[in-house]
Amino acid sequence: EVLKGFGFEDLFRRATREKRKTYRRPVKGEDIYYTVELTLEEAFSGTVVSVPLVREVPCDACGGEGYDKSRGERVCPTCGGRGEVVQRSFFITMAQTCPTCGGEGVIREACPRCGGKGVVSVREEVKVRIPPGVDNSSKVLAEGKGHAGRFGGPPGDLIIVIKLKPHRIFERKGNNLYVDVNIKLTEAILGTGIEVPTIEGQKVKVRIPPGVKEGELIRVEGLGMPRLTGGGRGDMFVRVHIDVPKLGFLDKLFGDGKRIKQLLEELDRLLPEPQRIEERKQ
């Protein structure tokens, strides 16, 4: 009581009132995450997915306020409508938010439909457009399709997380696509042209140069995946595998594999020795 003249009690009351003013500040609703599996073709062209949701929306009975407006409100019996309770200990006066009314100063009857939460759960199906070029872990945002906000706050968002199914032909790395092809030994030596499928379902003629090596990559520009930003497309890479026949196959083909073996040994003597160990580029 002695310190009242110094304004400590007013200070505590003022701080408590500020706290009470912000007690029911608008709060944004929680986001909802939903994983969608797509084929590589769907990721290439884009698609529309239907997402089944159970989400919270503002209660239609109380308008999201959480209390029964028809029954009005009454003064809190604990704090007498002040929204705070004062405790005194020796020379110190402390004020804190009223535990009964939560600082509101009034008691309201909870809405019978939402039980005072201000929100109810509903089932709905939301259609979301997936843009071309999405990849694993890409996120597509549907604004305002999350859970309802509280105290007038905006709703959260629906966030679609993309998961791509493995493809039977193509391997994806970033915006580039990789496809494995097999060629004959003679084609590897002489060179050839082969038809390779594209992600659009068409075929493109790819030239295999003479002397191609096992695992060598041949680049086909502009036939990869669409870029999500900046436009354009990645590239397609053709990975070459050389099908080397076994002597047992040649025996069946020519009847007597000894002559074939002799020709191969003679060819081996004529060919230059390769560099066995490849040095890495610095």
C-alpha positions, 0 to 999 in steps of 0.5 A: 500500500505504501508504494501505491503513490509510485504508480506500481499498481497502475503499471501492473494494471496497464500491462495486464490490460495490454495483455488482455487486448491481445488475448484474442488476437487473430490466429492463422489456421494450421496448414494441411499436408497431403502427399500425391503420387504421380506418374512421370507422364503426369509430372511432364504434362501437369494434371488436376488431382482431387484431394479428399480432406477432413478440415476445420471450418468456422462454426456456422452456428456461432460464426466462429466465435465459440459462444452462444450469442442468443444467450448473451454474456454475464460478468465474470464472478471471479474478477468482477468484469475487470479481466484480472485478479490482483494479489498483494504480498507485503509491499508488492501488488501483482495483477494477473489474467483472470483464470476463470474468464481468460481476461475477457471479463465476461462469461459466455455460454459455449456454442452447443454445436462446436462446444466452444471451439468456434470450428467444426470438422467437415469432409470435402474434396478439393481439386488442385492443379499440378503444374508441368515439371514437378519433381519428388518433394515439390510442394504445390500450394492451395491457399486458404484450403487448410484449417480455419483460423481462430478469432478472425484469423485467416485459414491455413493452406493445403500443401500438396507434396509430390511423390513420383512413381518409378518409370519403366524406361526413364530415369529422372535427374533434375530436369534431365531424363536418362534412357538405357539402350542396347546396341550390337558390338558391330554397331558400336564399332561401325556406328548406327542410328536407332529410334529412342522413345521420348516422354511424350510417347513419340520416337526420335532418331539418335545417331550412335557414333563409331567407336562408342564406349560402354556407358557413354552418354549421348545428349539429345537437347530439349527432350527432358522435363519442363522447368518449373521456373524460367521456361524451357526443358531439360535434355534427354541422355541416351546411355549406351550399353554394348551387347557383347556375344559369348563364344557359346552363342557364336558356336551355335550360330556358326556351328564351329566356334574355333574359326570365329575364335581365331579371327577374334584373336587375330583382330585382338593382335591388330587392335592397339592396347587401350589405356587401362586406367582412366585418369580423372579430370582435375 
